[in-house]
């Protein structure tokens, strides 16, 4: 089962180089428009063929992300001191992995993995054969039925399985107090959102609509969850928000000629950032750029407002996240010299204006 998803943008494989420590990169030039919002932009991952979907530690000094290791057909999870560009493998090194995240106390790492696949050798062989033929179709992600959520200590010890249900369990993130995890699961036959306690207990379903619901994050005040869904039209993702009790749902975008995905709250809760691309002429010409949307909370509900385009480069910019203090932006882009997807970091200027 495949569907356009947040984790999918990185799925074109090109395995070539070894992971070695390199010095911090020098800032690169931004367009005049981008310079209104970003400064001191630089590449923060290298040495791995492709890297992306990075998230900050609570103190803002570390990042966790997924990347292709050299010679292996599936993403693994890496921990890295910000700007040192020295990746350290955190996941098991086998199976598909995706969507890692720090616990709010900074002591635990959350990620999804399919390393318990009983036929993992066959799965790996098929992936290698596919890569040798030219790789998978662009923008597609396998909803691996062996994918489950795990936590692990920062030193790579104490691996703990949180979910063990039939179907895909992934795309998890913590609430601000660290007591809950929201995630995507196909355990009911369709990818929907679920919330559980941080230890894996007390699972409850949050959405139950035909189509893919995924990429969920709690709002800073823990009252809302933002996510992406293609319920209006398959693959054409739009942004939604739902209250944590599941009683109130709001659609924030509805432009079926544009894919809108990977939404993430600013720590202030006043706006969110996401990536969108015009698909009216098909995926071949689509370029993903970053956008922000103002948020208001009339009568306790959430509502979207003014939309501002942040990036306007000729490459694709996706998967943006803010640092815990809201002063930096981390995102995935093909801005490197070899056009591979890597993580980029910049100062976020908006709050200073």
N, C-alpha and C positions, 0 to 999 in steps of 0.2 A: 504494500500500500504506500503510495507516494502522494505528496501534496506540497504545494508551494508553502514554505514556512520560514520563520526568522532564521533558524539555524541553517537553512538551505543555501543561502547566497554564497557560502564558502565552498560549495561542493565540487568545483572543478579542480582536479588533482594535478599537481606537477611536482613530483618528488625528486629533489636534485642535490641539496646541500646539507651539510652537517650543522648541528646546533653548537655554536661556539660563542663565548662571551665577546662582545664588542663594545667599544666606548659609546657614550651617549651621542646621538645624532645631532647635527647642527640644525637650527631652525630653517625652514624652507619658506619661500615666498608664497603668499596667498594673494588671491585676487582682491581688487579694491573693495568689492562687496563683502567678501569673506572677512576682510580686515576690520570691518565694522563690529564683528562679533567675536573674532578669534585672533589670538596673537601667539607668537613663539611656538608655532606648530612644528612638530618633529615626529619622526618615526621612532617607535619604542620597541618594536620586535624585529628580529632578523635572525638569520642562521637556521630558520625552519622554513620549508617551502611555502607554506601558507599559514597564517595565524589570524585570529579574529575573535569576536564576541568576548571582549575583556571587561572585567569588573574590578572596582577598587576595593581594597581592604578598608575597614572602618577608619583607620588612621590616615588613609590616603597614600601610604608609602609602598604598597604592594599592589600587584594586579594578578588576577587569575584569568586564564583564557584557554581556548582550544586551538590546536595546531596540528598539522600533519607532521609526524616524525619522518625522518629519512628512511625510505624503504618499506614503510608500512601503509596499507591502503585506507586506514580510518583515523579520524581525529583522536588525539589524546589530550589530556588536561595538563596544563603547565602553570606553575607558580613562578613569579618573577618580581624582584625588587625593581620598582619603577625607575626607568632611565638607565639601569645597569645592563639591560638586555641580555641577561644570563638566565635562560629558562631552566626550570627544574621540573622533571616529570612527577606528577602527583597521582595520576590514574594508574591502572594496572599494566598498561602497555598492550592490552589485548581488547578486541571488540570495538564497537562504535562507542564514542563518548560525546557528550554535548552539554552545553548550558550549565556552566559552573557558577558558583556564587559564594561569597563570604557570609558567615554568620555574623550578626551584629556585634558580638563580643570579640570577633577576630580570631577565635580559637579553632573554628571548624570550617571545613570547606564542603560545599554541597555540589554534587554533579550527577549526571546520568550516565550509565554504562551498560553495555550488553555483553560484558566479558564472561557471564555465566551461560552464554549460548552453548547448548550441548553439542552443536555441530559447528563450532567456531572455526575449525580448520577448513571445512567446506565453504563457510561464509567468507573467510579470508581469501581462499583460492578463487572464488567467483569474482570477488572484488578486484583481485589482481588481474584476472583475465579481462575484466571489463575496462580497467584502467589501461591495459596494454592495447586495447582496441580504440582508445580515444576517450575513455571516461564516460560518466553518466550524462544524461541530459542536464542542461543548465537549470538552476533554480529548483531542483527536485531533491527531496530529503526522504530517506526511508524511515517509516515509522516502525522501527525494529521491534517486534513483539517481545524480545528479550531485554529491552531497555528498562532499567529500574533506577530508582534514586538511591544514592549512597552519600554518607558523610565520611570524612577522613580528617585526621589531625594535620596541621601544617607541615609536620616532619614526615608525613607519609605513612604514619602508623594508625592503627585503630580503625580500619575500614569497617563501616557498619552499613548494612542494607536496611533501607527504610520502607521500601515497597516490594511486594512479591505477589503481584496479581497478574493474571493473563493480559497480554497487551502492552502497549507502549506507555511508560511512565517517565516523564522527562520535563524539561523546561521549568525547573523549580526555582523559587526565590523566597527569601525570608521576609516576615513582617519586621517592622522596626524594633520591636521588643524581643525578637528572636523566638517567640513562642509558637509561631505558626509558619507553615510553608504552603504556598500556593503553587500548583503545578498542572500540567496537562496530562491527561490519561485517556486511553482508548478502552478502558476496562468495561465500558458499557456498549462497546461496538462502534463508537464514534468519538473523535478527539474532543473532549470537553474539559472544563476547568474543575479542579477539586482543591479543597483546603484540608490540611491535616495538622496535627500537633508536630512540633519539631522532632519528636522521637518516633514519628511514623504512626502514632495512634490517632483515633478519632477522625478518620477520613469522612468527609462529607462532600457531596457534589454541589458545585456552584452554578454551572451552566448546563443546559440540556437542550441544545438546538442543533438541528442537522447542519453539518458543515464542520470545518476545523476551527476550534477556539484554542489559542495558544499564546505563548510569550507573555505570561501574566506577571505583573508586579504590583505590590501593595502601594498605596499612597502613603506619604510621610505620616499622616495622622491615622493610618491603618483602617480607615473607614471605607476605602474603595480599592478596587483592583482594575487596572487597565490591561487591555489585551488586544489581540488582533483576531479577526475572523473573516472567513470567506463565505459566510452564510448567505450573502446576497447573490454572489456569483462565484463559482468555483475558481480558486486561485487568485481572485481579485480581492486581496485582503483590505479590510477597513478597520478603523480603530473604534473600540468600545470601552465603556467603563461599567462596572457592576458593583453594587454595595456588597460588603463582605457577608451580609446576611442573605444575599441572593434575591432580595425583594425588589430592588430598583436597578434597571439597566438603561444605559444611555448610549446611543450611537453618536460618536464624535465626528466621523467622516463618512461621506457617502458619495464618492465619485468613482463609478465603476470603470472609468477610463484610466484611473490612476490606482496603482498599488500603494497602499499606506500600511506600514508595518513597523515593528520594533519600537513601540512607544516606551518612554521612560520619564518618570517624574523628576523635575528639579526639586532639590531638598526643601525649597520654600513652599512647594505645593501650588505655586501661582501659575505654573505653566508646565507643559511637557514637551519633549523633543522626540522626533521620529524621522524615519526615512521614507521618501515617496518618489515614485517615478511614473511618468506619463506612458501608459500602455495603449493609447488610442491607435498607434501605428504598429503595434506588436512589440514583443520583447526585444527584437534585434536592435531597435533604436532607443530603447528605454535607458535613461541614465538616472541613477538614484542620487537624490540630494537630501540634505537635512533641513527640517522645518521645525518651528516651534508653534505651539498653540496656547493662547492665554486660557486660563481656567477660572471660573467663578463657581460659587457654591450657594446659589439662591435657595433659600428655605431648606438648607441641608442637602440639596441635590447638587450634582456636578454638571457643569455646562461648559462647552467649548466656545471660544471667542476668536479673537484676531489671530490669523496665521501669518508667520513671517518665514521667508526662505533664508536659510543660513549659509549654505554652500552652493556654488554654481560652477564647479569645475567640470571638465570633460570626462572625468573618471567617476566611479561609483563610490559614494559615501554612505555607509550603512551602520546599523547597530550602535547608535550613540548612547553614552551614559555619562552622567555627571559625577564628579568626585563628591564625597560626603559633605564637604564644605561648600559645594556649588561653584567653586572657583576654577575648575578645570573640566575639560571635555575629553573623553576617550572614545574613539570610534574606529571602525574598520574601513579601510580604503585601499584602492589600487593606485595610490599616488607614488609608490616607490619606482625606482628606475626600471626594474624588471617587470613592472605592472602586476606583481603578485599582491594578493590581499595581505595586509599587515595592519598592526595597530598603530594609531596615531594619537598624539596628545597635544592639546593646546590650552592656553589660558582662555577662560571664558570671560568676556568683557561686559556682558550685558548687565550684570548686577552693579557694575561700577559707574554705569551711565545714568 
